[in-house]
Amino acid sequence: MSFKFTKNDNVNELPDPIKENLPHFIDHRVKEFEEVAIHFRDGDLEKVRNYCHSVRGIAASYNFHKLDEIITHFQDLAKNGDKEAIRKLIPIYTEYLKEMQSYIQPV
């Protein structure tokens, strides 16, 4: 089963003070995921689940609906111990992180 996004992000409708924090928010997601990838390689699905829980709690606040969607999927896979499906989802999530970074690139 391959993952497909069904939602879209909506960061353009954020209030300016929240938009100003986007670079920090996105940078933090990238750095956190680098650590989570190490935990996954080490077989620590509990830390993967904890990461997912934390990110889900804030994704909607920033209108990152796609982030919420993929993280929910990650969390479900980690709960079920489906390492192979997680392995296949990592490149999709990595691409999505690049997409998130494009939201803060100068035009």
N, CA, C and O of each residue as an XYZ file, in Angstrom:
428
protein
N       0.850     -1.184      0.000
C       0.000      0.000      0.000
C       0.889      1.237      0.000
O       1.723      1.409      0.889
N       0.710      2.091     -0.989
C       1.519      3.308     -1.023
C       0.719      4.473     -0.449
O      -0.509      4.508     -0.513
N       1.450      5.410      0.105
C       0.828      6.564      0.744
C       0.580      7.654     -0.286
O       1.440      7.944     -1.118
N      -0.594      8.249     -0.224
C      -0.933      9.394     -1.076
C      -1.593     10.447     -0.201
O      -2.470     10.146      0.609
N      -1.155     11.684     -0.378
C      -1.778     12.782      0.358
C      -3.189     13.018     -0.171
O      -3.430     12.933     -1.375
N      -4.112     13.313      0.731
C      -5.478     13.651      0.328
C      -5.833     15.077      0.727
O      -6.901     15.578      0.375
N      -4.932     15.734      1.465
C      -5.187     17.090      1.950
C      -4.133     18.040      1.395
O      -3.135     17.608      0.818
N      -4.363     19.319      1.571
C      -3.402     20.341      1.172
C      -3.058     21.215      2.365
O      -3.877     21.429      3.259
N      -1.823     21.718      2.359
C      -1.433     22.671      3.389
C      -2.069     24.016      3.078
O      -2.430     24.304      1.937
N      -2.198     24.826      4.109
C      -2.875     26.105      3.948
C      -2.131     27.201      4.713
O      -2.742     27.975      5.450
N      -0.814     27.260      4.534
C      -0.006     28.190      5.325
C      -0.207     29.648      4.934
O       0.095     30.539      5.727
N      -0.701     29.909      3.750
C      -0.905     31.300      3.320
C      -1.968     32.017      4.130
O      -1.993     33.247      4.169
N      -2.837     31.272      4.770
C      -3.909     31.887      5.550
C      -3.549     32.078      7.019
O      -4.394     32.474      7.821
N      -2.306     31.799      7.372
C      -1.878     31.982      8.758
C      -1.731     33.461      9.088
O      -1.392     34.255      8.210
N      -1.977     33.844     10.329
C      -1.712     35.221     10.746
C      -0.207     35.509     10.634
O       0.616     34.606     10.786
N       0.137     36.755     10.371
C       1.538     37.129     10.172
C       2.469     36.697     11.303
O       3.565     36.214     11.018
N       2.085     36.847     12.575
C       3.015     36.416     13.631
C       3.360     34.922     13.553
O       4.477     34.519     13.878
N       2.414     34.127     13.128
C       2.687     32.690     12.995
C       3.524     32.438     11.747
O       4.432     31.607     11.770
N       3.232     33.145     10.660
C       4.037     33.013      9.439
C       5.501     33.331      9.718
O       6.400     32.691      9.172
N       5.731     34.318     10.566
C       7.104     34.710     10.887
C       7.860     33.585     11.583
O       9.089     33.533     11.520
N       7.149     32.699     12.235
C       7.780     31.586     12.945
C       7.965     30.345     12.063
O       8.566     29.364     12.502
N       7.458     30.377     10.831
C       7.539     29.206      9.955
C       8.967     28.694      9.742
O       9.184     27.485      9.810
N       9.950     29.570      9.486
C      11.303     29.038      9.276
C      11.795     28.207     10.464
O      12.382     27.140     10.282
N      11.554     28.695     11.664
C      11.967     27.958     12.862
C      11.187     26.642     12.969
O      11.769     25.591     13.237
N       9.888     26.706     12.763
C       9.035     25.520     12.851
C       9.502     24.440     11.877
O       9.644     23.275     12.249
N       9.739     24.835     10.633
C      10.123     23.875      9.597
C      11.524     23.330      9.859
O      11.760     22.128      9.738
N      12.449     24.215     10.218
C      13.813     23.777     10.519
C      13.811     22.755     11.657
O      14.548     21.769     11.626
N      12.986     23.004     12.638
C      12.889     22.090     13.776
C      12.351     20.727     13.337
O      12.824     19.696     13.815
N      11.373     20.709     12.437
C      10.835     19.432     11.949
C      11.925     18.628     11.237
O      12.036     17.416     11.421
N      12.724     19.316     10.423
C      13.788     18.635      9.675
C      14.810     18.036     10.641
O      15.183     16.870     10.513
N      15.255     18.833     11.600
C      16.262     18.348     12.557
C      15.716     17.212     13.414
O      16.414     16.231     13.671
N      14.482     17.344     13.850
C      13.865     16.275     14.642
C      13.793     14.976     13.855
O      14.058     13.898     14.388
N      13.430     15.088     12.581
C      13.271     13.868     11.801
C      14.604     13.173     11.566
O      14.654     11.946     11.471
N      15.677     13.937     11.473
C      16.998     13.316     11.352
C      17.251     12.415     12.560
O      17.778     11.312     12.417
N      16.878     12.885     13.743
C      17.026     12.087     14.966
C      16.085     10.881     14.951
O      16.468      9.782     15.351
N      14.862     11.094     14.492
C      13.874     10.011     14.459
C      14.320      8.909     13.500
O      14.112      7.726     13.772
N      14.927      9.289     12.391
C      15.418      8.286     11.444
C      16.465      7.392     12.109
O      16.522      6.192     11.844
N      17.288      7.979     12.969
C      18.279      7.190     13.709
C      17.574      6.235     14.669
O      17.940      5.063     14.766
N      16.566      6.735     15.377
C      15.807      5.872     16.291
C      15.149      4.723     15.527
O      15.118      3.590     16.005
N      14.628      5.021     14.346
C      14.005      3.974     13.541
C      15.040      2.920     13.155
O      14.790      1.721     13.283
N      16.199      3.369     12.682
C      17.257      2.417     12.304
C      17.676      1.549     13.490
O      18.048      0.387     13.331
N      17.605      2.150     14.695
C      17.949      1.407     15.911
C      16.800      0.528     16.401
O      16.950     -0.200     17.383
N      15.655      0.594     15.722
C      14.508     -0.235     16.088
C      13.666      0.307     17.226
O      12.848     -0.422     17.789
N      13.851      1.577     17.577
C      13.125      2.176     18.701
C      11.827      2.826     18.206
O      11.762      4.040     18.013
N      10.806      2.002     18.007
C       9.529      2.510     17.495
C       8.793      3.356     18.527
O       7.927      4.153     18.166
N       9.121      3.196     19.792
C       8.506      4.029     20.833
C       8.891      5.494     20.625
O       8.045      6.380     20.748
N      10.151      5.750     20.313
C      10.580      7.134     20.063
C       9.975      7.660     18.765
O       9.677      8.850     18.659
N       9.794      6.798     17.792
C       9.125      7.198     16.548
C       7.687      7.607     16.864
O       7.218      8.638     16.383
N       6.996      6.815     17.657
C       5.607      7.143     18.034
C       5.548      8.450     18.820
O       4.661      9.273     18.594
N       6.486      8.642     19.737
C       6.509      9.882     20.526
C       6.705     11.103     19.637
O       6.057     12.131     19.832
N       7.599     10.986     18.666
C       7.813     12.074     17.705
C       6.511     12.376     16.965
O       6.109     13.533     16.845
N       5.866     11.340     16.476
C       4.617     11.514     15.726
C       3.558     12.191     16.586
O       2.862     13.096     16.125
N       3.442     11.760     17.811
C       2.452     12.345     18.719
C       2.725     13.839     18.911
O       1.801     14.652     18.880
N       3.966     14.189     19.105
C       4.352     15.585     19.309
C       4.044     16.439     18.077
O       3.483     17.528     18.195
N       4.409     15.944     16.911
C       4.208     16.709     15.674
C       2.728     16.846     15.346
O       2.287     17.909     14.909
N       1.963     15.790     15.551
C       0.519     15.867     15.278
C      -0.128     16.958     16.109
O      -1.066     17.619     15.664
N       0.379     17.142     17.318
C      -0.198     18.138     18.209
C      -0.028     19.568     17.740
O      -0.784     20.450     18.147
N       0.962     19.809     16.882
C       1.204     21.190     16.444
C       0.987     21.415     14.951
O       0.898     22.563     14.516
N       0.901     20.360     14.163
C       0.772     20.503     12.708
C      -0.453     21.321     12.316
O      -0.368     22.194     11.451
N      -1.577     21.047     12.940
C      -2.815     21.758     12.588
C      -2.729     23.238     12.941
O      -3.328     24.074     12.264
N      -1.992     23.566     13.991
C      -1.847     24.970     14.390
C      -1.191     25.804     13.301
O      -1.425     27.009     13.203
N      -0.370     25.156     12.486
C       0.325     25.838     11.399
C      -0.325     25.573     10.040
O       0.243     25.917      9.003
N      -1.493     24.973     10.041
C      -2.222     24.630      8.810
C      -1.446     23.666      7.911
O      -1.643     23.649      6.696
N      -0.572     22.871      8.508
C       0.145     21.844      7.761
C      -0.680     20.557      7.806
O      -0.374     19.623      8.547
N      -1.723     20.540      6.999
C      -2.651     19.409      6.986
C      -2.007     18.148      6.406
O      -2.307     17.032      6.829
N      -1.116     18.346      5.429
C      -0.409     17.199      4.868
C       0.549     16.603      5.903
O       0.719     15.386      5.975
N       1.167     17.466      6.697
C       2.049     16.990      7.759
C       1.259     16.141      8.746
O       1.692     15.055      9.131
N       0.108     16.641      9.149
C      -0.743     15.881     10.067
C      -1.113     14.527      9.462
O      -1.114     13.503     10.146
N      -1.423     14.543      8.187
C      -1.846     13.317      7.511
C      -0.723     12.268      7.460
O      -0.946     11.104      7.790
N       0.463     12.677      7.051
C       1.548     11.703      6.924
C       2.057     11.260      8.297
O       2.437     10.102      8.474
N       2.067     12.175      9.265
C       2.518     11.824     10.610
C       1.529     10.854     11.269
O       1.938      9.940     11.984
N       0.249     11.052     11.030
C      -0.752     10.116     11.552
C      -0.505      8.721     10.980
O      -0.597      7.719     11.690
N      -0.193      8.674      9.695
C       0.098      7.390      9.048
C       1.359      6.759      9.658
O       1.381      5.565      9.957
N       2.401      7.572      9.837
C       3.624      7.098     10.492
C       3.309      6.516     11.867
O       3.768      5.429     12.219
N       2.521      7.257     12.629
C       2.195      6.843     13.991
C       1.462      5.498     13.992
O       1.769      4.615     14.792
N       0.504      5.357     13.098
C      -0.234      4.090     13.009
C       0.698      2.929     12.652
O       0.592      1.841     13.218
N       1.604      3.172     11.711
C       2.549      2.121     11.318
C       3.471      1.752     12.476
O       3.766      0.577     12.696
N       3.920      2.762     13.209
C       4.801      2.502     14.356
C       4.059      1.725     15.441
O       4.619      0.816     16.054
N       2.796      2.089     15.676
C       1.997      1.358     16.672
C       1.865     -0.110     16.290
O       1.885     -0.992     17.148
N       1.728     -0.362     14.983
C       1.563     -1.732     14.492
C       2.895     -2.448     14.280
O       2.921     -3.630     13.938
N       3.998     -1.730     14.484
C       5.318     -2.337     14.312
C       5.661     -2.668     12.874
O       6.467     -3.562     12.618
N       5.058     -1.957     11.933
C       5.258     -2.237     10.509
C       6.497     -1.499      9.990
O       6.393     -0.452      9.351
N       7.650     -2.062     10.275
C       8.918     -1.416      9.915
C       9.104     -1.283      8.407
O       9.651     -0.286      7.935
N       8.659     -2.267      7.660
C       8.827     -2.204      6.206
C       8.011     -1.056      5.614
O       8.502     -0.336      4.745
N       6.783     -0.881      6.071
C       5.955      0.225      5.574
C       6.549      1.568      5.995
O       6.506      2.532      5.231
N       7.100      1.636      7.202
C       7.749      2.877      7.649
C       8.944      3.170      6.751
O       9.145      4.309      6.329
N       9.731      2.147      6.463
C      10.901      2.316      5.598
C      10.494      2.905      4.242
O      11.200      3.750      3.690
N       9.365      2.457      3.716
C       8.883      2.964      2.427
C       8.329      4.383      2.539
O       8.342      5.134      1.563
N       7.850      4.749      3.711
C       7.262      6.076      3.912
C       8.327      7.155      4.136
O       8.080      8.332      3.871
N       9.490      6.768      4.616
C      10.537      7.748      4.928
C      10.898      8.624      3.725
O      10.977      9.842      3.892
N      11.125      8.078      2.519
C      11.451      8.959      1.391
C      10.310      9.921      1.028
O      10.559     11.044      0.590
N       9.079      9.483      1.209
C       7.931     10.356      0.929
C       7.916     11.506      1.930
O       7.675     12.656      1.563
N       8.173     11.191      3.181
C       8.210     12.225      4.213
C       9.378     13.178      3.984
O       9.241     14.387      4.173
N      10.518     12.643      3.582
C      11.682     13.482      3.296
C      11.372     14.461      2.167
O      11.740     15.633      2.242
N      10.704     13.989      1.132
C      10.291     14.880      0.028
C       9.321     15.939      0.531
O       9.404     17.105      0.143
N       8.408     15.529      1.388
C       7.447     16.486      1.928
C       8.157     17.550      2.765
O       7.779     18.721      2.715
N       9.170     17.166      3.525
C       9.929     18.159      4.293
C      10.558     19.189      3.358
O      10.606     20.375      3.684
N      11.037     18.746      2.204
C      11.578     19.682      1.205
C      10.477     20.610      0.703
O      10.701     21.805      0.512
N       9.301     20.058      0.495
C       8.161     20.884      0.073
C       7.857     21.938      1.136
O       7.605     23.099      0.813
N       7.883     21.529      2.397
C       7.643     22.481      3.485
C       8.678     23.606      3.444
O       8.339     24.772      3.649
N       9.923     23.260      3.181
C      10.975     24.269      3.132
C      10.741     25.264      2.002
O      11.152     26.420      2.099
N      10.090     24.828      0.944
C       9.816     25.742     -0.172
C       8.832     26.840      0.226
O       8.783     27.888     -0.418
N       8.053     26.612      1.276
C       7.115     27.635      1.738
C       7.832     28.855      2.300
O       7.256     29.941      2.361
N       9.085     28.683      2.709
C       9.802     29.795      3.335
C      10.917     30.338      2.453
O      11.637     31.250      2.860
N      11.069     29.793      1.256
C      12.099     30.279      0.348
C      11.679     31.624     -0.234
O      10.501     31.844     -0.515
N      12.643     32.523     -0.412
C      12.297     33.810     -1.030
C      11.797     33.606     -2.452
O      12.257     32.715     -3.167
N      10.864     34.430     -2.842
C      10.252     34.296     -4.169
C      11.027     35.090     -5.190
O      10.665     35.102     -6.367
